[in-house]
């Protein structure tokens, strides 16, 4: 007696294919969810790292501010620190501690500025303190998604100002005003983070002579 082997029917094959397809869809959905979660986590980590680096760089700059005025490209004298809505940049100042490992013939003081352009916080610096007409700053983008930046400056009378040097002072008041604020508050509105406030303590005011460039 000959026994014939029985194969799968068409219905059984269709059922097996349907089950396999369902398992494949479930596996792909799970993998896709994991990949999306990883992308979001990586993007959030990159944004946080960018925020931390911007805070550290701004803190390093402001903690080394010195009362050394400069001459701009028009030959006008500018104070050691300029800040607020009355200038093209949100803040501009002279800082010390500019490292010179190559031993170049330049000062260790540096003129630095911050501005917002197309929702990006940008740091600028010049290679010389007193600028020529063709002097152009070098730029570094620090933060993206910046909706707005506002600053406040604390004077030696514990009064906050939105501009520096403070507005509304007469000549006699200006003569006795400090070269630098005691503290600077930076308020940022950043997409994905909301409102963030940074408070930076400024260095003790020095005499302009002690901060003069060689």
C-alpha positions as CSV (number, residue, x, y, z in Angstrom):
1,X,0.0,0.0,0.0
2,X,1.5,3.3,-1.0
3,X,1.1,6.3,1.4
4,X,1.0,9.7,-0.2
5,X,2.4,12.7,1.8
6,X,-0.1,15.5,2.3
7,X,1.0,19.1,1.6
8,X,-0.4,22.4,2.9
9,X,-3.7,23.6,1.5
10,X,-4.0,27.1,0.0
11,X,-6.0,28.2,3.1
12,X,-3.3,27.0,5.5
13,X,-0.6,28.9,3.5
14,X,-2.7,32.1,3.5
15,X,-3.3,31.8,7.2
16,X,0.5,31.3,7.8
17,X,1.3,34.3,5.6
18,X,-1.2,36.4,7.5
19,X,0.3,35.5,10.8
20,X,3.8,36.1,9.6
21,X,2.8,39.5,8.2
22,X,1.1,40.5,11.5
23,X,4.3,39.5,13.4
24,X,6.4,41.5,11.0
25,X,4.2,44.6,11.3
26,X,4.4,44.3,15.1
27,X,8.1,43.9,15.1
28,X,8.6,46.9,12.7
29,X,6.3,49.1,14.8
30,X,8.3,48.3,17.9
31,X,11.6,48.9,16.2
32,X,10.4,52.1,14.6
33,X,9.2,53.3,18.1
34,X,12.6,52.6,19.6
35,X,14.4,54.4,16.8
36,X,12.1,57.4,17.1
37,X,12.7,57.5,20.8
38,X,16.4,57.3,20.3
39,X,16.3,60.2,17.8
40,X,14.3,62.4,20.2
41,X,16.6,61.5,23.0
42,X,19.7,62.3,21.0
43,X,18.3,65.6,19.7
44,X,17.3,66.6,23.3
45,X,20.8,65.7,24.5
46,X,22.4,67.7,21.8
47,X,20.2,70.7,22.6
48,X,21.1,70.4,26.3
49,X,24.8,70.2,25.5
50,X,24.5,73.3,23.3
51,X,22.7,75.1,26.2
52,X,25.3,74.1,28.7
53,X,28.2,75.1,26.5
54,X,26.6,78.5,25.8
55,X,26.1,79.1,29.5
56,X,29.8,78.2,30.2
57,X,31.1,80.4,27.5
58,X,29.0,83.4,28.5
59,X,30.0,82.9,32.1
60,X,33.7,82.6,31.2
61,X,33.5,85.9,29.2
62,X,31.5,87.9,31.8
63,X,33.6,86.7,34.8
64,X,36.7,88.2,33.1
65,X,35.3,91.6,32.1
66,X,37.8,94.4,32.6
67,X,37.2,98.2,32.5
68,X,39.2,98.9,29.3
69,X,37.4,101.1,26.8
70,X,38.0,100.7,23.1
71,X,37.9,102.8,19.9
72,X,35.4,101.5,17.3
73,X,35.8,101.5,13.5
74,X,34.7,105.1,13.4
75,X,37.3,106.3,15.9
76,X,34.8,106.8,18.7
77,X,35.5,105.7,22.2
78,X,33.2,103.0,23.5
79,X,32.9,102.1,27.2
80,X,34.2,98.8,28.7
81,X,30.8,97.3,28.6
82,X,27.8,98.2,26.4
83,X,24.5,96.4,26.8
84,X,20.8,96.8,26.1
85,X,18.5,97.6,23.2
86,X,20.2,100.9,22.3
87,X,23.1,99.1,20.6
88,X,23.1,96.7,17.6
89,X,24.2,93.8,19.7
90,X,22.7,92.7,23.0
91,X,26.0,93.1,24.8
92,X,29.6,94.1,24.0
93,X,32.5,94.3,26.4
94,X,36.3,93.9,27.0
95,X,37.5,90.7,28.7
96,X,40.9,89.5,29.9
97,X,42.4,86.1,30.0
98,X,42.7,85.6,26.2
99,X,45.2,82.8,26.1
100,X,48.2,83.2,23.8
101,X,50.0,79.8,23.6
102,X,51.6,80.7,20.3
103,X,53.2,83.8,21.8
104,X,51.8,86.1,19.2
105,X,52.4,89.9,19.4
106,X,48.9,90.7,20.7
107,X,47.2,91.7,23.9
108,X,45.6,89.2,26.3
109,X,42.5,91.4,26.3
110,X,39.7,90.7,23.8
111,X,36.6,92.6,22.7
112,X,33.6,90.3,22.7
113,X,30.0,90.7,21.7
114,X,26.8,88.7,21.6
115,X,23.9,89.1,19.2
116,X,20.8,87.2,18.0
117,X,20.4,86.6,14.3
118,X,17.6,84.5,12.8
119,X,16.9,82.8,16.2
120,X,20.5,82.0,16.8
121,X,22.7,83.3,19.6
122,X,26.0,84.3,18.1
123,X,29.3,85.2,19.9
124,X,31.6,87.6,18.1
125,X,35.2,88.6,18.9
126,X,37.8,90.9,17.4
127,X,41.5,90.2,16.9
128,X,42.3,93.7,18.1
129,X,40.8,96.0,20.8
130,X,40.9,99.3,18.9
131,X,39.4,98.6,15.5
132,X,40.2,99.8,12.1
133,X,37.5,100.7,9.5
134,X,37.9,97.3,7.9
135,X,37.9,95.3,11.1
136,X,35.4,92.4,11.0
137,X,34.6,90.1,14.0
138,X,34.9,86.4,13.9
139,X,31.6,84.6,14.7
140,X,30.6,81.4,16.5
141,X,27.0,80.2,16.7
142,X,26.1,79.0,20.3
143,X,22.4,78.4,20.4
144,X,19.5,77.8,18.0
145,X,15.8,78.4,18.5
146,X,16.4,81.6,20.5
147,X,13.1,83.6,20.4
148,X,14.3,86.6,22.5
149,X,17.1,87.7,24.9
150,X,16.8,90.5,27.5
151,X,19.5,91.6,29.9
152,X,19.5,93.5,33.2
153,X,22.5,95.0,35.0
154,X,22.9,95.5,38.7
155,X,24.8,98.7,39.8
156,X,26.6,99.4,43.1
157,X,23.4,100.9,44.6
158,X,21.7,97.5,44.1
159,X,19.5,99.0,41.3
160,X,18.7,97.0,38.2
161,X,19.1,98.7,34.7
162,X,18.0,97.5,31.3
163,X,20.8,99.4,29.7
164,X,24.5,99.8,30.4
165,X,25.9,102.4,31.0
166,X,22.7,103.3,32.8
167,X,20.4,105.8,31.0
168,X,19.1,109.0,32.6
169,X,22.3,109.8,34.5
170,X,23.6,113.4,34.4
171,X,27.3,114.1,33.8
172,X,28.1,114.2,37.6
173,X,26.4,110.9,38.2
174,X,28.3,109.3,35.3
175,X,31.6,110.5,36.7
176,X,30.9,108.5,39.9
177,X,29.3,105.5,38.2
178,X,31.2,102.2,38.2
179,X,32.8,101.1,35.0
180,X,31.1,97.7,35.3
181,X,27.9,96.3,36.8
182,X,28.1,94.1,39.9
183,X,26.0,91.4,38.1
184,X,24.3,90.7,34.8
185,X,21.1,88.8,34.4
186,X,20.4,87.1,31.0
187,X,16.8,86.0,30.3
188,X,16.4,83.8,27.2
189,X,13.2,82.5,25.6
190,X,14.3,79.3,23.7
191,X,12.1,77.0,21.6
192,X,11.6,73.7,23.4
193,X,12.9,75.1,26.7
194,X,10.8,78.1,27.4
195,X,12.1,80.9,29.6
196,X,15.6,80.5,31.1
197,X,17.3,83.0,33.5
198,X,21.1,83.1,34.0
199,X,22.7,85.3,36.7
200,X,26.4,86.1,36.4
201,X,28.4,87.7,39.0
202,X,30.8,90.3,37.6
203,X,34.4,90.7,38.7
204,X,35.3,93.5,41.2
205,X,35.7,96.8,39.4
206,X,39.4,97.5,38.7
207,X,40.9,100.8,37.7
208,X,41.1,101.4,34.0
209,X,44.9,101.7,34.3
210,X,45.2,98.2,35.7
211,X,43.4,96.8,32.7
212,X,45.1,98.8,30.0
213,X,46.3,97.0,27.0
214,X,50.1,96.7,26.5
